[in-house]
Amino acid sequence: MSPAYWSQALTALSERDTVLETLIRQHRSRTLQPRGDAFVTLARSIIGQQLSVKAAQSIWQRLHDNVGTIEPGAIVNTDVDQLRGQGLSANKAAYLIELAERFLDGSLDAAKWHQCEDEEVIKELTAVRGVGRWTADMFLIFCLLRPNVLPLGDVGLQRAMRVHYNNGKPLSKLKIRRITRQWEPWCTVATWFMWRSLDAQPTA
């Protein structure tokens, strides 16, 4: 199921932006899909930082095979050396354990985030070691399905913007912001189609 706002966003973006009009027509059969569990989404983001999709998936699968269901209790009961044995760096292992502890002690409460503004969620998430702005943006997009997230730090978005709006030449974040003002309040949807222009098949 696509987000409730998806059709409205497609209509608005197609009317405002000729680049997006073309991309939406080409990739209209695909939609943003929710990632589901908040802890799993954040854990996968931490594991995947600075890794290829293939490498991150390999580590995730090894972790799943050796730890079982990836949930806070299981991670807290797994020591750093065991996590490192699955391919995690010492830092990522520590970040993963801290994330699990925060879910268990209630300092991270996913149930309340649906009622919070985007920046409130970002502030809470980025207080956790290993969770930066990019990870928080991805969480807003893929787990909370927020409609107006513009992940300026995302390399894929930057690359697509260069290709479609500047003849392949670099664009500053300021110029990207200027171009994307016409996307509001549907920046998430526009970003998703920028990604599809580089990779038609969404990755999990």
Beta strands, then each sheet from edge to edge (+ up, - down):
end
